Amino acid sequence: MPTVKRTNIVKLIVDKNTHEKLKELAIATAKCWNEVNWLRMQQFKRGEGVDFARTEKQVYDRHKHVLRVNVQQVTRTGGASSH
């Protein structure tokens, strides 16, 4: 049976200040996602087991000042597809 995927598109109408804050948050989230995946890929390429907790901690310490608690969501989402 085919899987049906649904997409909702939402347009946010925000002022310039909010737009800049959201843009900063999006860029920080992308950097966090890319960094945690790069670290895990390096471990895998070296033939090591991928240490999800260690890579999460490394990335958390670098990005917590901007993303705060959202760092855990980003790093755990990246690891969820790999388990």
Distance bins in CASP14 RR format, pairs under 12 A and 6 or more apart:
PFRMAT RR
TARGET T0000
AUTHOR 0000-0000-0000
RMODE 2
METHOD distances of the structure
MODEL  1
12 18 0 0 0 0 1 0 0 0 0 0 0
12 19 0 0 0 0 1 0 0 0 0 0 0
12 21 0 0 0 0 0 1 0 0 0 0 0
12 22 1 0 0 1 0 0 0 0 0 0 0
12 23 0 0 0 0 0 1 0 0 0 0 0
12 26 0 0 0 0 0 1 0 0 0 0 0
13 19 0 0 0 0 1 0 0 0 0 0 0
13 22 0 0 0 0 0 1 0 0 0 0 0
14 20 0 0 0 0 1 0 0 0 0 0 0
14 21 0 0 0 0 1 0 0 0 0 0 0
14 22 1 0 0 1 0 0 0 0 0 0 0
14 23 0 0 0 0 0 1 0 0 0 0 0
15 21 0 0 0 0 1 0 0 0 0 0 0
15 22 0 0 0 0 0 1 0 0 0 0 0
16 22 0 0 0 0 0 1 0 0 0 0 0
16 23 0 0 0 0 0 1 0 0 0 0 0
17 23 0 0 0 0 0 1 0 0 0 0 0
17 24 0 0 0 0 0 1 0 0 0 0 0
18 24 0 0 0 0 0 1 0 0 0 0 0
18 25 0 0 0 0 0 1 0 0 0 0 0
19 25 0 0 0 0 0 1 0 0 0 0 0
19 26 0 0 0 0 0 1 0 0 0 0 0
20 26 0 0 0 0 0 1 0 0 0 0 0
20 27 0 0 0 0 0 1 0 0 0 0 0
21 27 0 0 0 0 0 1 0 0 0 0 0
21 28 0 0 0 0 0 1 0 0 0 0 0
21 66 0 0 0 0 0 1 0 0 0 0 0
22 28 0 0 0 0 0 1 0 0 0 0 0
22 29 0 0 0 0 0 1 0 0 0 0 0
23 29 0 0 0 0 0 1 0 0 0 0 0
23 30 0 0 0 0 0 1 0 0 0 0 0
24 30 0 0 0 0 0 1 0 0 0 0 0
24 31 0 0 0 0 0 1 0 0 0 0 0
24 65 0 0 0 0 0 1 0 0 0 0 0
24 66 1 0 0 1 0 0 0 0 0 0 0
24 67 0 0 0 0 0 1 0 0 0 0 0
25 31 0 0 0 0 0 1 0 0 0 0 0
25 32 0 0 0 0 0 1 0 0 0 0 0
25 63 0 0 0 0 0 1 0 0 0 0 0
25 66 1 0 0 1 0 0 0 0 0 0 0
25 67 1 0 0 1 0 0 0 0 0 0 0
25 68 0 0 0 0 0 1 0 0 0 0 0
25 70 0 0 0 0 1 0 0 0 0 0 0
25 71 0 0 0 0 0 1 0 0 0 0 0
25 74 0 0 0 0 0 1 0 0 0 0 0
26 32 0 0 0 0 0 1 0 0 0 0 0
26 33 0 0 0 0 0 1 0 0 0 0 0
26 66 0 0 0 0 0 1 0 0 0 0 0
26 67 0 0 0 0 0 1 0 0 0 0 0
26 70 0 0 0 0 0 1 0 0 0 0 0
26 74 0 0 0 0 0 1 0 0 0 0 0
27 33 0 0 0 0 0 1 0 0 0 0 0
27 34 0 0 0 0 0 1 0 0 0 0 0
27 63 0 0 0 0 0 1 0 0 0 0 0
27 66 0 0 0 0 1 0 0 0 0 0 0
27 67 0 0 0 0 0 1 0 0 0 0 0
28 34 0 0 0 0 0 1 0 0 0 0 0
28 35 0 0 0 0 0 1 0 0 0 0 0
28 59 0 0 0 0 0 1 0 0 0 0 0
28 62 0 0 0 0 0 1 0 0 0 0 0
28 63 1 0 0 1 0 0 0 0 0 0 0
28 64 0 0 0 0 0 1 0 0 0 0 0
28 65 0 0 0 0 1 0 0 0 0 0 0
28 66 1 0 1 0 0 0 0 0 0 0 0
28 67 1 0 1 0 0 0 0 0 0 0 0
28 68 0 0 0 0 0 1 0 0 0 0 0
28 70 0 0 0 0 1 0 0 0 0 0 0
28 71 0 0 0 0 1 0 0 0 0 0 0
28 74 0 0 0 0 1 0 0 0 0 0 0
29 35 0 0 0 0 0 1 0 0 0 0 0
29 36 0 0 0 0 0 1 0 0 0 0 0
29 59 0 0 0 0 0 1 0 0 0 0 0
29 63 0 0 0 0 1 0 0 0 0 0 0
29 66 0 0 0 0 1 0 0 0 0 0 0
29 67 1 0 0 1 0 0 0 0 0 0 0
29 68 0 0 0 0 0 1 0 0 0 0 0
29 70 1 0 0 1 0 0 0 0 0 0 0
29 71 0 0 0 0 1 0 0 0 0 0 0
29 73 0 0 0 0 1 0 0 0 0 0 0
29 74 1 0 1 0 0 0 0 0 0 0 0
29 75 0 0 0 0 0 1 0 0 0 0 0
29 77 0 0 0 0 0 1 0 0 0 0 0
29 78 0 0 0 0 0 1 0 0 0 0 0
30 36 0 0 0 0 0 1 0 0 0 0 0
30 37 0 0 0 0 0 1 0 0 0 0 0
30 63 0 0 0 0 0 1 0 0 0 0 0
30 66 0 0 0 0 0 1 0 0 0 0 0
30 67 0 0 0 0 0 1 0 0 0 0 0
30 74 0 0 0 0 1 0 0 0 0 0 0
31 37 0 0 0 0 0 1 0 0 0 0 0
31 38 0 0 0 0 0 1 0 0 0 0 0
31 59 0 0 0 0 1 0 0 0 0 0 0
31 62 0 0 0 0 1 0 0 0 0 0 0
31 63 1 0 0 1 0 0 0 0 0 0 0
31 66 0 0 0 0 1 0 0 0 0 0 0
31 67 0 0 0 0 1 0 0 0 0 0 0
31 71 0 0 0 0 0 1 0 0 0 0 0
31 74 0 0 0 0 1 0 0 0 0 0 0
32 38 0 0 0 0 0 1 0 0 0 0 0
32 39 0 0 0 0 0 1 0 0 0 0 0
32 55 0 0 0 0 0 1 0 0 0 0 0
32 56 0 0 0 0 0 1 0 0 0 0 0
32 58 0 0 0 0 0 1 0 0 0 0 0
32 59 1 0 1 0 0 0 0 0 0 0 0
32 60 0 0 0 0 1 0 0 0 0 0 0
32 61 0 0 0 0 0 1 0 0 0 0 0
32 62 0 0 0 0 1 0 0 0 0 0 0
32 63 1 0 1 0 0 0 0 0 0 0 0
32 64 0 0 0 0 1 0 0 0 0 0 0
32 65 0 0 0 0 0 1 0 0 0 0 0
32 66 0 0 0 0 1 0 0 0 0 0 0
32 67 1 0 0 1 0 0 0 0 0 0 0
32 68 0 0 0 0 0 1 0 0 0 0 0
32 70 0 0 0 0 1 0 0 0 0 0 0
32 71 1 0 1 0 0 0 0 0 0 0 0
32 72 0 0 0 0 0 1 0 0 0 0 0
32 73 0 0 0 0 1 0 0 0 0 0 0
32 74 1 0 1 0 0 0 0 0 0 0 0
32 75 1 0 0 1 0 0 0 0 0 0 0
32 76 0 0 0 0 0 1 0 0 0 0 0
32 77 0 0 0 0 0 1 0 0 0 0 0
32 78 0 0 0 0 0 1 0 0 0 0 0
33 39 0 0 0 0 0 1 0 0 0 0 0
33 40 0 0 0 0 0 1 0 0 0 0 0
33 55 0 0 0 0 0 1 0 0 0 0 0
33 59 0 0 0 0 1 0 0 0 0 0 0
33 63 0 0 0 0 1 0 0 0 0 0 0
33 67 0 0 0 0 0 1 0 0 0 0 0
33 70 0 0 0 0 0 1 0 0 0 0 0
33 71 0 0 0 0 0 1 0 0 0 0 0
33 73 0 0 0 0 0 1 0 0 0 0 0
33 74 1 0 1 0 0 0 0 0 0 0 0
33 75 0 0 0 0 1 0 0 0 0 0 0
33 76 0 0 0 0 0 1 0 0 0 0 0
33 77 0 0 0 0 1 0 0 0 0 0 0
33 78 1 0 0 1 0 0 0 0 0 0 0
33 79 0 0 0 0 0 1 0 0 0 0 0
33 81 0 0 0 0 0 1 0 0 0 0 0
34 40 0 0 0 0 0 1 0 0 0 0 0
34 41 0 0 0 0 0 1 0 0 0 0 0
34 59 0 0 0 0 1 0 0 0 0 0 0
34 63 0 0 0 0 0 1 0 0 0 0 0
34 74 0 0 0 0 0 1 0 0 0 0 0
34 75 0 0 0 0 0 1 0 0 0 0 0
34 78 0 0 0 0 0 1 0 0 0 0 0
35 41 0 0 0 0 0 1 0 0 0 0 0
35 42 0 0 0 0 0 1 0 0 0 0 0
35 55 0 0 0 0 1 0 0 0 0 0 0
35 56 0 0 0 0 0 1 0 0 0 0 0
35 58 0 0 0 0 1 0 0 0 0 0 0
35 59 1 0 1 0 0 0 0 0 0 0 0
35 60 0 0 0 0 0 1 0 0 0 0 0
35 61 0 0 0 0 0 1 0 0 0 0 0
35 62 1 0 0 1 0 0 0 0 0 0 0
35 63 1 0 0 1 0 0 0 0 0 0 0
35 67 0 0 0 0 0 1 0 0 0 0 0
35 71 0 0 0 0 0 1 0 0 0 0 0
35 74 0 0 0 0 1 0 0 0 0 0 0
35 75 0 0 0 0 1 0 0 0 0 0 0
35 78 0 0 0 0 0 1 0 0 0 0 0
36 42 0 0 0 0 0 1 0 0 0 0 0
36 43 0 0 0 0 0 1 0 0 0 0 0
36 50 0 0 0 0 0 1 0 0 0 0 0
36 51 0 0 0 0 0 1 0 0 0 0 0
36 52 0 0 0 0 1 0 0 0 0 0 0
36 53 0 0 0 0 0 1 0 0 0 0 0
36 54 0 0 0 0 0 1 0 0 0 0 0
36 55 1 0 1 0 0 0 0 0 0 0 0
36 56 1 0 0 1 0 0 0 0 0 0 0
36 57 0 0 0 0 0 1 0 0 0 0 0
36 58 0 0 0 0 1 0 0 0 0 0 0
36 59 1 0 1 0 0 0 0 0 0 0 0
36 60 0 0 0 0 1 0 0 0 0 0 0
36 61 0 0 0 0 0 1 0 0 0 0 0
36 62 0 0 0 0 1 0 0 0 0 0 0
36 63 0 0 0 0 1 0 0 0 0 0 0
36 67 0 0 0 0 0 1 0 0 0 0 0
36 71 0 0 0 0 1 0 0 0 0 0 0
36 72 0 0 0 0 0 1 0 0 0 0 0
36 73 0 0 0 0 0 1 0 0 0 0 0
36 74 1 0 0 1 0 0 0 0 0 0 0
36 75 1 0 1 0 0 0 0 0 0 0 0
36 76 0 0 0 0 1 0 0 0 0 0 0
36 77 0 0 0 0 1 0 0 0 0 0 0
36 78 1 0 0 1 0 0 0 0 0 0 0
36 79 1 0 0 1 0 0 0 0 0 0 0
36 80 0 0 0 0 0 1 0 0 0 0 0
36 81 0 0 0 0 0 1 0 0 0 0 0
36 82 0 0 0 0 0 1 0 0 0 0 0
37 43 0 0 0 0 0 1 0 0 0 0 0
37 44 0 0 0 0 0 1 0 0 0 0 0
37 50 0 0 0 0 0 1 0 0 0 0 0
37 52 0 0 0 0 0 1 0 0 0 0 0
37 55 0 0 0 0 1 0 0 0 0 0 0
37 56 0 0 0 0 0 1 0 0 0 0 0
37 59 0 0 0 0 1 0 0 0 0 0 0
37 74 0 0 0 0 0 1 0 0 0 0 0
37 75 0 0 0 0 1 0 0 0 0 0 0
37 77 0 0 0 0 0 1 0 0 0 0 0
37 78 1 0 0 1 0 0 0 0 0 0 0
37 79 0 0 0 0 1 0 0 0 0 0 0
37 81 0 0 0 0 1 0 0 0 0 0 0
37 82 0 0 0 0 1 0 0 0 0 0 0
38 44 0 0 0 0 0 1 0 0 0 0 0
38 45 0 0 0 0 0 1 0 0 0 0 0
38 50 0 0 0 0 0 1 0 0 0 0 0
38 55 0 0 0 0 1 0 0 0 0 0 0
38 58 0 0 0 0 0 1 0 0 0 0 0
38 59 0 0 0 0 1 0 0 0 0 0 0
38 78 0 0 0 0 0 1 0 0 0 0 0
39 45 0 0 0 0 0 1 0 0 0 0 0
39 46 0 0 0 0 0 1 0 0 0 0 0
39 48 0 0 0 0 0 1 0 0 0 0 0
39 50 0 0 0 0 1 0 0 0 0 0 0
39 51 0 0 0 0 1 0 0 0 0 0 0
39 52 0 0 0 0 0 1 0 0 0 0 0
39 53 0 0 0 0 0 1 0 0 0 0 0
39 54 0 0 0 0 1 0 0 0 0 0 0
39 55 1 0 1 0 0 0 0 0 0 0 0
39 56 0 0 0 0 1 0 0 0 0 0 0
39 57 0 0 0 0 0 1 0 0 0 0 0
39 58 1 0 0 1 0 0 0 0 0 0 0
39 59 1 0 0 1 0 0 0 0 0 0 0
39 60 0 0 0 0 0 1 0 0 0 0 0
39 62 0 0 0 0 0 1 0 0 0 0 0
39 75 0 0 0 0 1 0 0 0 0 0 0
39 78 0 0 0 0 0 1 0 0 0 0 0
39 79 0 0 0 0 0 1 0 0 0 0 0
40 46 0 0 0 0 0 1 0 0 0 0 0
40 47 0 0 0 0 0 1 0 0 0 0 0
40 48 0 0 0 0 1 0 0 0 0 0 0
40 49 0 0 0 0 1 0 0 0 0 0 0
40 50 1 0 1 0 0 0 0 0 0 0 0
40 51 0 0 0 0 1 0 0 0 0 0 0
40 52 1 0 0 1 0 0 0 0 0 0 0
40 53 0 0 0 0 0 1 0 0 0 0 0
40 54 0 0 0 0 1 0 0 0 0 0 0
40 55 1 0 1 0 0 0 0 0 0 0 0
40 56 0 0 0 0 1 0 0 0 0 0 0
40 58 0 0 0 0 0 1 0 0 0 0 0
40 59 0 0 0 0 1 0 0 0 0 0 0
40 75 0 0 0 0 1 0 0 0 0 0 0
40 78 0 0 0 0 1 0 0 0 0 0 0
40 79 1 0 0 1 0 0 0 0 0 0 0
40 81 0 0 0 0 0 1 0 0 0 0 0
40 82 1 0 0 1 0 0 0 0 0 0 0
40 83 0 0 0 0 0 1 0 0 0 0 0
41 47 0 0 0 0 0 1 0 0 0 0 0
41 48 0 0 0 0 0 1 0 0 0 0 0
41 49 0 0 0 0 0 1 0 0 0 0 0
41 50 0 0 0 0 1 0 0 0 0 0 0
41 55 0 0 0 0 1 0 0 0 0 0 0
41 78 0 0 0 0 0 1 0 0 0 0 0
41 79 0 0 0 0 0 1 0 0 0 0 0
41 82 0 0 0 0 0 1 0 0 0 0 0
42 48 0 0 0 0 1 0 0 0 0 0 0
42 49 0 0 0 0 0 1 0 0 0 0 0
42 50 0 0 0 0 1 0 0 0 0 0 0
42 51 0 0 0 0 0 1 0 0 0 0 0
42 54 0 0 0 0 0 1 0 0 0 0 0
42 55 0 0 0 0 1 0 0 0 0 0 0
42 58 0 0 0 0 0 1 0 0 0 0 0
43 49 1 0 1 0 0 0 0 0 0 0 0
43 50 1 0 1 0 0 0 0 0 0 0 0
43 51 1 0 0 1 0 0 0 0 0 0 0
43 52 0 0 0 0 1 0 0 0 0 0 0
43 54 0 0 0 0 1 0 0 0 0 0 0
43 55 1 0 0 1 0 0 0 0 0 0 0
43 58 0 0 0 0 0 1 0 0 0 0 0
43 82 0 0 0 0 0 1 0 0 0 0 0
44 50 1 0 1 0 0 0 0 0 0 0 0
44 51 0 0 0 0 0 1 0 0 0 0 0
44 52 0 0 0 0 0 1 0 0 0 0 0
44 55 0 0 0 0 0 1 0 0 0 0 0
44 82 0 0 0 0 1 0 0 0 0 0 0
48 54 0 0 0 0 0 1 0 0 0 0 0
48 55 0 0 0 0 0 1 0 0 0 0 0
49 55 0 0 0 0 0 1 0 0 0 0 0
49 82 0 0 0 0 0 1 0 0 0 0 0
50 56 0 0 0 0 0 1 0 0 0 0 0
50 78 0 0 0 0 0 1 0 0 0 0 0
50 79 0 0 0 0 1 0 0 0 0 0 0
50 81 0 0 0 0 0 1 0 0 0 0 0
50 82 1 0 0 1 0 0 0 0 0 0 0
50 83 0 0 0 0 1 0 0 0 0 0 0
51 57 0 0 0 0 1 0 0 0 0 0 0
51 58 0 0 0 0 1 0 0 0 0 0 0
51 79 0 0 0 0 0 1 0 0 0 0 0
51 82 0 0 0 0 0 1 0 0 0 0 0
52 58 0 0 0 0 0 1 0 0 0 0 0
52 59 0 0 0 0 0 1 0 0 0 0 0
52 60 0 0 0 0 0 1 0 0 0 0 0
52 72 0 0 0 0 0 1 0 0 0 0 0
52 75 0 0 0 0 1 0 0 0 0 0 0
52 76 0 0 0 0 1 0 0 0 0 0 0
52 77 0 0 0 0 0 1 0 0 0 0 0
52 78 0 0 0 0 1 0 0 0 0 0 0
52 79 1 0 1 0 0 0 0 0 0 0 0
52 80 0 0 0 0 1 0 0 0 0 0 0
52 81 0 0 0 0 0 1 0 0 0 0 0
52 82 1 0 0 1 0 0 0 0 0 0 0
52 83 1 0 0 1 0 0 0 0 0 0 0
53 59 0 0 0 0 0 1 0 0 0 0 0
53 60 0 0 0 0 0 1 0 0 0 0 0
53 72 0 0 0 0 0 1 0 0 0 0 0
53 75 0 0 0 0 1 0 0 0 0 0 0
53 76 0 0 0 0 0 1 0 0 0 0 0
53 79 0 0 0 0 0 1 0 0 0 0 0
54 60 0 0 0 0 0 1 0 0 0 0 0
54 61 0 0 0 0 0 1 0 0 0 0 0
54 75 0 0 0 0 0 1 0 0 0 0 0
55 61 0 0 0 0 0 1 0 0 0 0 0
55 62 0 0 0 0 0 1 0 0 0 0 0
55 71 0 0 0 0 0 1 0 0 0 0 0
55 74 0 0 0 0 0 1 0 0 0 0 0
55 75 1 0 0 1 0 0 0 0 0 0 0
55 76 0 0 0 0 0 1 0 0 0 0 0
55 78 0 0 0 0 1 0 0 0 0 0 0
55 79 0 0 0 0 1 0 0 0 0 0 0
55 82 0 0 0 0 0 1 0 0 0 0 0
56 62 0 0 0 0 0 1 0 0 0 0 0
56 63 0 0 0 0 0 1 0 0 0 0 0
56 64 0 0 0 0 0 1 0 0 0 0 0
56 71 0 0 0 0 1 0 0 0 0 0 0
56 72 1 0 0 1 0 0 0 0 0 0 0
56 73 0 0 0 0 0 1 0 0 0 0 0
56 74 0 0 0 0 1 0 0 0 0 0 0
56 75 1 0 1 0 0 0 0 0 0 0 0
56 76 1 0 0 1 0 0 0 0 0 0 0
56 77 0 0 0 0 0 1 0 0 0 0 0
56 78 0 0 0 0 1 0 0 0 0 0 0
56 79 0 0 0 0 1 0 0 0 0 0 0
56 80 0 0 0 0 0 1 0 0 0 0 0
57 63 0 0 0 0 0 1 0 0 0 0 0
57 64 0 0 0 0 0 1 0 0 0 0 0
57 71 0 0 0 0 0 1 0 0 0 0 0
57 72 0 0 0 0 0 1 0 0 0 0 0
57 75 0 0 0 0 1 0 0 0 0 0 0
57 76 0 0 0 0 0 1 0 0 0 0 0
58 64 0 0 0 0 0 1 0 0 0 0 0
58 71 0 0 0 0 0 1 0 0 0 0 0
58 75 0 0 0 0 1 0 0 0 0 0 0
59 66 0 0 0 0 0 1 0 0 0 0 0
59 67 0 0 0 0 1 0 0 0 0 0 0
59 70 0 0 0 0 0 1 0 0 0 0 0
59 71 1 0 0 1 0 0 0 0 0 0 0
59 72 0 0 0 0 1 0 0 0 0 0 0
59 73 0 0 0 0 0 1 0 0 0 0 0
59 74 1 0 0 1 0 0 0 0 0 0 0
59 75 1 0 1 0 0 0 0 0 0 0 0
59 76 0 0 0 0 0 1 0 0 0 0 0
59 78 0 0 0 0 0 1 0 0 0 0 0
59 79 0 0 0 0 0 1 0 0 0 0 0
60 66 0 0 0 0 0 1 0 0 0 0 0
60 67 0 0 0 0 1 0 0 0 0 0 0
60 68 0 0 0 0 0 1 0 0 0 0 0
60 69 0 0 0 0 1 0 0 0 0 0 0
60 70 0 0 0 0 0 1 0 0 0 0 0
60 71 1 0 1 0 0 0 0 0 0 0 0
60 72 1 0 0 1 0 0 0 0 0 0 0
60 73 0 0 0 0 0 1 0 0 0 0 0
60 74 0 0 0 0 1 0 0 0 0 0 0
60 75 1 0 0 1 0 0 0 0 0 0 0
60 76 0 0 0 0 0 1 0 0 0 0 0
61 67 0 0 0 0 0 1 0 0 0 0 0
61 71 0 0 0 0 1 0 0 0 0 0 0
61 72 0 0 0 0 0 1 0 0 0 0 0
61 75 0 0 0 0 0 1 0 0 0 0 0
62 71 0 0 0 0 1 0 0 0 0 0 0
62 74 0 0 0 0 0 1 0 0 0 0 0
62 75 0 0 0 0 0 1 0 0 0 0 0
63 69 0 0 0 0 0 1 0 0 0 0 0
63 70 0 0 0 0 1 0 0 0 0 0 0
63 71 1 0 1 0 0 0 0 0 0 0 0
63 72 0 0 0 0 0 1 0 0 0 0 0
63 73 0 0 0 0 0 1 0 0 0 0 0
63 74 0 0 0 0 1 0 0 0 0 0 0
63 75 0 0 0 0 1 0 0 0 0 0 0
64 70 0 0 0 0 1 0 0 0 0 0 0
64 71 1 0 1 0 0 0 0 0 0 0 0
64 72 0 0 0 0 1 0 0 0 0 0 0
64 74 0 0 0 0 0 1 0 0 0 0 0
64 75 0 0 0 0 0 1 0 0 0 0 0
65 71 0 0 0 0 1 0 0 0 0 0 0
66 74 0 0 0 0 0 1 0 0 0 0 0
67 73 0 0 0 0 1 0 0 0 0 0 0
67 74 1 0 0 1 0 0 0 0 0 0 0
67 75 0 0 0 0 1 0 0 0 0 0 0
68 74 0 0 0 0 0 1 0 0 0 0 0
69 75 0 0 0 0 0 1 0 0 0 0 0
69 76 0 0 0 0 0 1 0 0 0 0 0
70 76 0 0 0 0 0 1 0 0 0 0 0
70 77 0 0 0 0 0 1 0 0 0 0 0
71 77 0 0 0 0 0 1 0 0 0 0 0
71 78 0 0 0 0 0 1 0 0 0 0 0
72 78 0 0 0 0 0 1 0 0 0 0 0
72 79 0 0 0 0 0 1 0 0 0 0 0
72 80 0 0 0 0 0 1 0 0 0 0 0
73 79 0 0 0 0 0 1 0 0 0 0 0
73 80 0 0 0 0 0 1 0 0 0 0 0
74 80 0 0 0 0 0 1 0 0 0 0 0
75 82 0 0 0 0 0 1 0 0 0 0 0
76 82 0 0 0 0 0 1 0 0 0 0 0
76 83 0 0 0 0 0 1 0 0 0 0 0
77 83 0 0 0 0 0 1 0 0 0 0 0
END
